[in-house]
């Protein structure tokens, strides 16, 4: 649905304006407004493209009529126009091509002093355009190559020598503009590197700005009587130049000959006078600041420091001394740490001038201290001057001006100094020297890494001066982490103000250059500091007096400054032999700072011995006898004993180790592993004390035990009585082993090994106790505790009561047991075997240890028929041997039994050879045989074979476990009467 009314109105509007319908664009207030705007934009773009294309063709048509001989300048103009229109047309490739052509045409122009500025100006414009387009096309190397070519072509085109500063200003602008382009390209995604970044171009721009400043100071150094020309040669009728780079007083003149030399002279003078008012330092500082930011970004610390020094110097020249000091202070730290002494001296000299011109007392003193030091490369006469100025400041006098300072600034500073000193009165300045390299070096050294509390703590402080003249100090103070000791470590010397530079070295606090002065201190440590570290927190050396300026030189710790660590490293690596010095002098480099010492307890004069019989046996009350004997000259008071497992071992050992003082009763797991501070009383000189400690170790392995004896004793140190706490400790490693090994086995009544037992059939439990102890063991008694599923056949008694076992000996016991029928076929608990034992010792009070051994489970099976035999223990040849077999039915069923006897070559027998029986449930049947031995020796009995019709699995092999298969037969003896035997 087209809107008919709107279409009619649009047609009427086009007719009224004489436009085609395509030239009318409507922007409706709908959601599709953006699309209409883009359509309108494309229409404008097409019109603009057409316009610039037409303009380029128009310029090219003019260019066809030009002649290189007479229209050289127009060639450049037309080529620049074509490139510019192409750039507006967004055809950057053609624009770059035409700019390059225009640039080459500029350098084909004949250059003269009169048109040099115009050529350079146009070359600069075109070069800027070329470099900008190269960066846009992401070809930075082309941009850099073009800029280098541009600089090489133009740097020698200085022009008028009287306006040489103009060329330096132009060079500055070229480098600054390229740096800006480079930085802009980086922000748009270009990647720069350390060796190729905008910082180098800003640095070069700053260099040319400095050159401009120097040239201006020479060329524009007119007398104050010279006034600015009138009328102004630099003014034009329109207020602007017709052509860039031309002189205002001779616009449009292409001749190389100067028509009006006087006018030219006035023009040059006016430019020089204008240049005189330019703030060059501000321009230089801005450029250097840009360069520093770039070098910081690309992590070039040395370039950054170098340029910051230049910035500081520019601030100095611009009389902004506060900013100069701030920058120079920042850079000094890096040059100190890296050991650039010449550069550091130069920076310090500038900083000293700034502090003098601002009359900053503390800064002036600080820089003077460092310029007099060993890092300074100044000559002796310069150092002497600085030292004298420092002394003047300390004596509340104004110092002499620093050389090469601005005269007006010196006059202003002298007034400042006079005001400062008249108002100051007495000031105290503290200068922390760890970040500087002052002219005084300090090293503090404790004579030992630790001192006993009953020995005075001794340490030395070494001082050395590097200034040209001897200098007196008023006070030396040592500060400790425990401030109570500070009062004992002070050296003070009073002198007149005028004596501060006295040449005599007789004074205690006078330091002679190159000589090391040693101060020795000692004090008695406090008993509460035992086990603590005493540290020197700072050393204060006071220069000056309270009536004037007083400077506290503060070394943190035991001394050392910014260069000390580096010097100590060099000294350690040096193989150079040091010259021999007199006895009272030392090599400074050989001294090491020792700023802390430990206070340790007094050496104990008691002996601690441990008597015991290793190894310990598991769970026994192991006796460790502690023997303490005093060798002190006086009474050892409040003696305390700590004994037990040494802390820090495995947690399982702590749980399985108990210590007690009572050895009569066994201790349980509620007892501790360590008994602390057991009071023993006082020990007289030479007295000996024995204290038994009982230890129970529940597991095997090695344990480390600690015995710690502490006591108090009075002693005198440096005429002062102190109460010392002494201690001695001994450690011992005790191995714990099992006292014995117990072997348990189940056997049949025939003493044959059983892997299972049968219900209601007696069997034997045999125990073997094998001693593994290196010491004799007494088995006090043994006890068999059976489980509910086991019953004894006879009375359970101990057969090893009070048996003594040596190492490797064993004691055995045998118990006859029976197991009733059970439903659980997997295994039946037997019970436990308890052995009560102790070490064999003459001491009756040794407690008995009970070791419980859990007996193994046994598999129980039911058997349908049990057979046992009654027969003598031996037989005799040709004598009757009665044998009775008992067959017992163990089931609830009537058993049909087939019994047969297989004959043997060694026996004749009488009885039923084969029979079939029926045995009722729970009853037994007896069978009687008479065996008649025929041969002597260990003979096989006639074999009894039983076959159960209801239980075919019942085998004769199973039967063999219950009845004997062999018997010993004695030979038939000769009949002798009793008398003959007795006679024999």
Residue pairs with C-beta under 8 A, 6 or more apart in sequence:
10 21
10 24
10 26
11 21
13 19
13 24
14 20
14 21
14 23
14 24
25 36
25 39
25 40
25 43
26 36
27 33
27 36
27 37
27 40
28 36
48 88
48 89
49 89
52 85
52 86
52 88
52 89
53 89
55 81
55 85
56 82
56 85
56 86
56 89
59 78
59 81
59 82
59 85
60 78
60 82
62 78
63 75
63 78
63 79
63 82
66 74
66 75
66 78
68 75
72 105
72 108
72 109
72 110
73 109
73 254
75 105
76 102
76 105
76 106
76 109
76 122
79 98
79 101
79 102
79 105
80 98
80 99
80 102
80 122
80 125
80 126
82 98
83 94
83 95
83 96
83 97
83 98
83 99
83 101
83 102
83 129
84 95
86 92
86 94
86 95
86 98
87 95
87 129
87 133
92 133
92 136
92 137
93 137
95 129
95 133
96 130
96 133
96 134
96 137
99 126
99 129
99 130
99 133
100 130
102 126
103 123
103 126
103 127
103 130
103 150
106 119
106 122
106 123
106 126
107 119
107 123
107 153
109 115
109 119
111 119
111 157
112 256
113 159
113 160
113 256
114 247
114 250
114 253
114 255
114 256
114 258
115 245
115 254
115 256
116 157
116 158
116 159
116 160
117 159
117 166
117 170
117 245
117 246
117 247
118 243
118 244
118 245
118 246
119 157
119 245
120 154
120 157
120 159
120 167
120 170
120 245
121 170
121 244
121 245
122 244
122 245
123 150
123 153
123 154
124 150
124 154
124 170
124 173
124 174
124 177
125 244
127 146
127 147
127 150
127 174
128 177
128 181
130 143
130 146
131 143
131 146
131 147
131 178
131 181
132 181
134 140
134 142
134 143
134 146
135 143
135 181
135 182
135 184
135 185
135 190
138 190
140 182
140 185
140 190
143 178
143 181
143 182
144 196
147 174
147 178
150 174
151 171
151 174
154 170
154 171
154 174
155 171
157 167
158 164
158 167
159 166
159 167
160 166
160 268
162 219
162 268
162 272
163 219
163 268
163 271
163 272
164 215
164 219
165 212
165 215
165 216
165 219
165 220
165 275
166 271
168 208
168 209
168 211
168 212
168 215
169 208
169 209
169 212
171 205
171 208
171 211
172 205
172 206
172 208
172 209
172 212
172 283
172 287
173 205
174 205
175 201
175 202
175 204
175 205
175 208
176 201
176 202
176 205
176 287
178 201
179 198
179 199
179 201
179 202
179 205
179 290
179 294
180 198
182 190
182 192
182 197
182 198
182 201
183 198
183 294
186 192
186 197
186 198
192 198
192 298
193 298
194 298
194 299
194 300
197 294
197 295
197 297
197 298
198 290
198 294
199 290
199 291
199 292
199 293
199 294
199 295
199 297
199 298
199 300
199 303
200 291
202 287
202 288
202 290
202 291
202 294
203 287
203 288
203 291
203 303
203 307
205 287
206 284
206 287
206 288
206 291
206 307
206 310
209 280
209 283
209 284
209 287
210 280
210 284
210 310
212 280
213 280
213 281
213 284
216 275
216 276
216 278
216 280
219 272
219 275
220 272
220 273
220 275
220 276
222 269
222 272
222 273
222 276
226 269
226 273
228 270
228 273
229 266
229 269
229 270
232 270
233 248
233 249
233 263
233 266
233 267
233 270
234 248
234 249
234 267
234 270
234 271
234 274
235 248
236 242
236 248
236 251
241 248
241 251
242 251
242 252
243 251
243 252
246 252
247 267
248 267
249 260
249 263
249 264
249 266
249 267
250 258
250 259
250 260
250 263
250 264
253 259
258 264
279 318
281 314
281 315
281 317
281 318
282 318
284 310
284 314
285 311
285 314
285 315
285 318
288 307
288 308
288 310
288 311
288 314
289 311
291 303
291 307
292 304
292 307
292 308
292 311
295 301
295 303
295 304
295 307
296 304
301 334
305 331
305 334
305 335
308 327
308 330
308 331
309 327
309 328
309 331
309 343
309 347
311 327
312 323
312 324
312 325
312 327
312 328
312 331
312 347
312 350
313 324
313 350
315 321
315 323
315 324
315 327
316 324
316 350
316 353
316 354
319 406
319 409
321 354
321 355
321 357
321 358
322 354
322 358
324 350
324 351
324 354
325 351
325 354
325 355
325 358
325 360
325 363
328 347
328 350
328 351
328 354
329 351
331 347
332 344
332 347
332 348
332 351
333 435
333 562
335 343
335 344
335 347
336 344
336 375
336 435
336 436
336 437
336 562
336 563
337 562
339 563
339 566
341 375
341 376
341 377
342 377
344 375
345 371
345 375
345 376
345 377
345 378
348 367
348 370
348 371
348 376
349 371
349 378
351 363
351 367
352 364
352 367
352 368
352 371
352 386
352 402
353 402
353 404
353 405
354 360
354 363
355 363
355 364
355 367
356 364
356 399
356 401
356 402
356 405
356 413
357 402
357 405
357 409
357 410
357 412
357 413
358 413
358 416
359 413
359 416
359 417
359 419
359 420
361 393
361 420
361 424
361 427
361 429
361 549
362 429
362 431
364 393
364 399
365 390
365 393
365 394
365 429
365 431
365 549
365 551
366 431
366 436
368 386
368 387
368 389
368 390
368 393
369 390
369 431
369 433
369 436
369 438
369 439
369 440
369 553
370 376
370 436
370 437
370 438
370 439
371 378
371 383
371 386
372 383
372 386
372 387
372 390
372 438
372 439
372 466
372 467
372 468
373 436
373 437
373 438
373 439
373 466
373 467
374 437
374 439
374 441
374 466
374 563
375 437
375 563
376 383
378 386
380 468
383 467
383 468
384 468
384 469
385 400
387 467
387 468
387 469
387 471
387 501
388 400
388 501
389 399
389 400
390 399
391 500
391 501
392 398
392 399
392 400
393 399
393 549
394 500
394 543
394 544
394 545
394 548
394 549
394 550
394 551
395 497
395 500
395 544
395 548
395 549
396 421
396 424
396 548
396 549
397 421
398 414
398 417
398 418
398 421
399 417
401 410
401 413
401 414
405 413
424 549
426 546
426 547
426 548
426 549
426 550
427 549
427 550
428 546
428 550
428 551
428 552
429 549
429 550
429 551
429 552
430 552
430 554
431 438
431 551
431 552
431 553
431 554
432 554
432 556
433 553
433 554
433 555
433 561
434 555
434 556
434 557
434 560
434 561
434 562
435 561
435 562
436 561
436 562
437 561
437 562
437 563
438 553
438 561
439 465
439 466
439 467
440 463
440 464
440 465
440 466
440 511
440 541
440 553
441 463
441 464
441 465
441 466
441 559
441 561
441 564
441 588
442 461
442 462
442 463
442 539
442 541
442 555
442 559
442 560
443 461
443 462
443 558
443 559
443 560
443 588
443 591
443 592
443 593
444 459
444 460
444 461
444 462
444 478
444 536
444 539
444 557
444 558
444 559
444 593
444 594
444 595
445 459
445 460
445 461
445 462
445 558
445 591
445 592
445 593
445 594
446 457
446 458
446 459
446 594
446 595
446 596
446 597
447 458
447 459
447 460
448 458
448 597
449 594
449 597
449 598
450 597
450 598
450 599
450 600
451 457
451 458
451 525
451 597
451 598
451 599
451 600
452 599
452 600
452 601
452 602
452 603
453 525
453 527
453 529
453 530
453 599
453 600
453 601
453 602
453 722
453 724
454 602
454 715
454 717
454 722
454 724
455 717
456 522
456 523
456 524
456 717
456 718
457 522
457 523
457 524
457 525
457 534
457 597
457 599
458 520
458 521
458 522
459 520
459 521
459 522
459 536
459 594
459 597
460 518
460 519
460 520
460 521
461 476
461 478
461 518
461 519
461 521
461 539
461 559
462 516
462 517
462 518
462 519
462 559
462 586
462 588
462 591
463 476
463 511
463 516
463 517
463 519
463 541
464 511
464 514
464 515
464 516
464 517
464 588
465 471
465 511
465 512
465 513
465 514
465 515
466 513
466 514
467 513
468 513
469 501
469 503
469 513
470 501
470 502
470 503
470 504
470 505
470 510
470 511
470 512
470 513
471 500
471 501
471 510
471 511
471 543
472 493
472 495
472 499
472 500
472 501
472 502
472 507
472 509
472 510
472 511
473 493
473 509
473 510
473 511
473 541
473 542
473 543
474 492
474 493
474 494
474 495
474 509
474 542
474 543
474 544
474 545
474 550
475 490
475 491
475 492
475 493
475 509
475 540
475 541
475 542
476 490
476 491
476 492
476 509
476 519
476 539
476 540
476 541
476 542
477 486
477 489
477 490
477 539
477 540
477 542
478 486
478 489
478 490
478 521
478 536
478 538
478 539
478 540
479 486
479 536
479 537
479 538
479 539
479 540
480 486
480 489
480 534
480 535
480 536
480 537
481 533
481 534
481 535
481 537
482 526
482 529
482 534
484 526
485 523
485 534
488 521
488 522
488 523
489 521
489 523
491 508
491 509
491 519
492 509
493 507
493 508
493 509
495 502
495 507
497 545
497 547
497 548
499 507
500 544
502 510
504 510
505 512
505 515
511 517
515 585
516 585
516 586
516 588
518 586
524 717
524 718
524 720
524 722
525 534
525 599
527 722
527 723
527 724
527 725
529 599
530 599
530 600
530 601
530 725
531 598
531 599
531 600
531 601
532 598
532 599
533 596
533 597
533 598
533 599
534 596
534 597
534 598
534 599
535 557
535 595
535 596
536 557
536 558
536 595
536 596
537 556
537 557
538 554
538 555
538 556
538 557
539 554
539 555
539 558
539 559
540 552
540 553
540 554
540 555
541 552
541 553
541 555
542 550
542 551
542 552
542 553
543 550
543 551
543 552
543 553
544 550
544 551
555 561
557 593
557 595
558 593
558 594
558 595
558 596
559 593
559 595
560 593
564 593
567 589
568 589
568 592
571 589
571 590
574 589
578 587
578 589
578 590
581 587
601 724
601 725
601 726
601 727
602 713
602 715
602 724
602 725
602 726
603 726
604 709
604 711
604 726
604 727
604 728
605 630
605 631
605 632
605 726
606 628
606 629
606 630
606 631
606 632
606 636
606 683
606 709
606 711
606 726
606 728
607 627
607 628
607 629
607 631
607 728
608 626
608 627
608 628
608 707
608 709
608 728
608 729
608 730
609 626
609 627
609 629
609 730
610 624
610 625
610 626
610 627
610 707
610 730
610 732
611 624
611 625
611 627
612 622
612 623
612 624
612 625
612 732
612 734
613 623
613 775
614 734
614 735
615 734
615 735
615 736
615 737
615 774
616 622
616 695
616 697
616 734
616 735
616 736
616 737
617 736
617 737
617 738
617 739
617 773
617 775
617 839
617 849
618 697
618 698
618 699
618 700
618 736
618 737
618 738
618 739
618 851
619 666
619 696
619 697
619 698
619 849
619 851
620 696
620 697
620 739
620 838
620 839
620 849
621 660
621 663
621 666
621 667
621 694
621 695
621 696
621 846
621 847
621 849
622 694
622 695
622 696
622 697
622 734
623 663
623 692
623 693
623 694
624 643
624 692
624 693
624 694
624 695
624 705
624 707
624 732
624 734
625 690
625 691
625 692
625 693
626 641
626 643
626 690
626 691
626 692
626 693
626 707
626 709
627 688
627 689
627 690
628 639
628 641
628 680
628 683
628 688
628 689
628 690
628 691
628 709
629 686
629 687
629 688
629 689
630 636
630 683
630 684
630 685
630 686
630 687
630 688
631 685
631 686
632 683
632 685
632 713
633 685
634 685
634 713
634 714
635 682
635 683
635 684
635 685
635 713
636 682
636 683
636 711
636 712
636 713
636 726
637 682
637 711
637 712
637 713
638 679
638 682
638 711
638 712
639 679
639 680
639 681
639 682
639 683
639 689
639 709
639 710
639 711
640 677
640 678
640 679
640 680
640 709
640 710
640 711
641 675
641 677
641 678
641 680
641 691
641 707
641 708
641 709
642 674
642 675
642 676
642 677
642 678
642 706
642 707
642 708
642 709
642 710
643 659
643 674
643 675
643 678
643 693
643 705
643 706
643 707
643 708
644 657
644 659
644 672
644 673
644 674
644 675
644 693
644 695
644 705
644 706
645 653
645 654
645 657
645 659
645 673
645 674
645 703
645 704
645 705
645 706
646 704
646 705
646 706
646 731
647 674
647 706
649 703
649 704
652 699
653 673
653 699
653 701
653 703
654 673
655 669
655 673
656 697
656 698
656 699
657 673
657 695
657 696
657 697
657 698
657 703
658 667
658 668
658 669
658 671
658 672
658 673
658 695
658 696
658 698
659 671
659 672
659 673
659 674
659 675
659 693
659 694
659 695
659 696
660 667
660 671
660 675
660 693
660 694
660 696
661 675
661 678
661 691
661 692
661 693
661 694
662 694
663 692
663 694
663 845
663 846
663 847
664 845
664 847
665 847
666 696
666 847
666 848
666 849
667 694
667 696
669 698
671 696
674 706
675 693
678 691
680 689
680 691
683 689
683 711
693 707
695 705
695 734
697 703
697 734
697 736
699 736
700 736
700 737
700 738
701 735
701 736
702 733
702 734
702 735
702 736
703 733
703 734
703 736
704 731
704 732
704 733
705 731
705 732
705 733
705 734
706 729
706 730
706 731
707 729
707 730
707 731
707 732
708 727
708 728
708 729
709 727
709 728
709 729
710 725
710 726
710 727
711 725
711 726
711 727
712 723
712 724
712 725
712 726
713 723
713 724
713 726
714 721
714 722
714 723
714 724
715 721
715 722
715 724
716 722
737 772
737 773
738 772
739 771
739 772
739 773
739 777
739 837
739 849
739 851
740 769
740 770
740 771
740 772
740 773
740 777
740 805
740 835
740 837
741 769
741 770
741 772
742 767
742 768
742 769
742 770
742 833
742 835
742 853
743 767
743 768
743 770
744 765
744 766
744 767
744 768
744 833
744 853
744 855
744 856
745 753
745 765
745 766
746 753
746 754
746 757
746 763
746 764
746 765
746 766
746 858
747 753
747 754
747 763
747 764
747 766
748 754
748 763
748 764
748 961
748 962
749 762
749 763
749 764
749 816
750 961
750 964
751 764
752 961
754 763
755 859
756 858
756 859
756 860
756 861
757 763
757 819
757 858
757 859
757 860
757 861
758 860
758 861
758 862
758 863
758 866
759 819
759 820
759 821
759 822
759 860
759 861
759 862
759 863
759 890
760 818
760 819
760 820
760 821
760 866
760 890
761 818
761 863
761 866
761 962
762 793
762 816
762 817
762 818
763 816
763 817
763 818
763 819
764 814
764 815
764 816
764 817
765 784
765 814
765 815
765 816
765 817
765 830
765 855
766 812
766 813
766 814
766 815
767 782
767 812
767 813
767 814
767 815
767 833
768 810
768 811
768 812
769 779
769 782
769 800
769 805
769 810
769 811
769 812
769 835
770 808
770 809
770 810
771 777
771 805
771 806
771 807
771 808
771 809
771 810
772 807
773 805
773 807
773 839
774 807
775 807
775 839
775 840
776 804
776 805
776 806
776 807
776 839
776 840
777 804
777 805
777 837
777 838
777 839
777 840
778 802
778 803
778 804
778 805
778 837
778 838
778 839
778 840
779 800
779 801
779 802
779 803
779 804
779 805
779 811
779 835
779 836
779 837
780 801
780 802
780 836
780 837
780 838
780 848
781 798
781 800
781 801
781 802
781 836
782 798
782 799
782 800
782 801
782 813
782 833
782 834
782 835
782 836
783 796
783 798
783 833
783 834
783 836
784 792
784 796
784 815
784 831
784 833
784 834
785 831
785 832
785 833
785 834
786 792
786 796
786 817
786 830
786 831
787 828
787 829
787 830
787 831
789 819
789 820
789 822
789 828
789 829
790 817
790 818
790 819
790 828
790 830
790 831
791 817
791 818
791 819
791 820
792 815
792 816
792 817
792 818
793 816
793 817
793 818
794 816
796 815
798 813
799 813
799 814
800 811
800 812
800 813
803 811
804 840
805 811
819 828
819 858
819 860
821 860
821 862
822 828
822 860
825 859
825 860
825 861
826 859
827 857
827 858
827 859
828 857
828 858
828 859
828 860
829 855
829 857
830 855
830 856
830 857
830 858
831 855
832 852
832 853
832 854
832 855
833 852
833 853
833 855
834 850
834 851
834 852
834 853
835 850
835 851
835 853
836 848
836 849
836 850
836 851
837 848
837 849
837 851
838 846
838 847
838 848
838 849
839 846
862 890
863 890
863 954
863 958
864 889
864 890
864 891
864 895
864 948
864 950
864 951
864 954
865 887
865 888
865 889
865 890
865 891
865 895
865 897
865 919
865 946
865 948
865 951
865 954
866 887
866 888
866 890
866 962
867 885
867 886
867 887
867 888
867 944
867 946
867 959
867 962
867 963
868 885
868 886
868 888
868 962
868 963
869 883
869 884
869 885
869 886
869 962
869 963
869 964
870 883
870 884
870 886
871 881
871 882
871 883
871 884
871 964
871 967
872 881
872 882
873 968
874 967
874 968
874 969
874 970
875 881
875 931
875 933
875 967
875 968
875 969
875 970
876 933
876 969
876 970
876 971
876 972
876 973
877 933
877 934
877 935
877 936
877 969
877 970
877 971
877 972
878 932
878 933
878 934
878 972
879 932
879 933
879 972
880 930
880 931
880 932
881 907
881 930
881 931
881 932
881 933
881 967
882 928
882 929
882 930
882 931
883 928
883 929
883 930
883 931
883 941
884 926
884 927
884 928
884 929
885 926
885 927
885 928
885 929
885 944
885 963
886 924
886 925
886 926
887 897
887 899
887 917
887 919
887 924
887 925
887 926
887 927
887 946
888 919
888 923
888 924
889 895
889 919
889 920
889 921
889 922
889 923
889 924
891 921
892 921
892 922
893 921
893 950
894 918
894 919
894 920
894 921
895 918
895 919
895 948
895 950
896 916
896 917
896 918
896 948
896 949
896 950
897 916
897 917
897 918
897 919
897 925
897 946
897 947
897 948
897 949
898 914
898 915
898 916
898 917
898 946
898 947
898 949
899 912
899 914
899 915
899 916
899 917
899 927
899 944
899 945
899 946
899 947
900 913
900 914
900 915
900 944
900 945
900 947
901 909
901 911
901 912
901 913
901 914
901 929
901 942
901 943
901 944
901 945
902 942
902 943
902 945
903 909
903 942
904 939
904 940
904 941
904 942
904 943
905 934
905 935
906 933
906 934
906 935
906 939
906 940
906 969
907 931
907 932
907 933
907 934
907 939
907 941
907 942
908 931
908 932
908 934
909 929
909 930
909 931
909 932
909 942
910 929
910 930
910 932
911 927
911 928
911 929
911 930
912 927
915 927
917 925
919 925
929 942
931 941
931 942
933 939
933 969
935 969
936 969
936 970
936 971
936 972
937 968
937 969
938 966
938 967
938 968
938 969
939 966
939 967
939 968
939 969
940 965
940 966
941 964
941 965
941 966
941 967
943 956
943 965
944 959
944 963
945 956
945 959
946 954
946 956
946 959
947 954
948 954
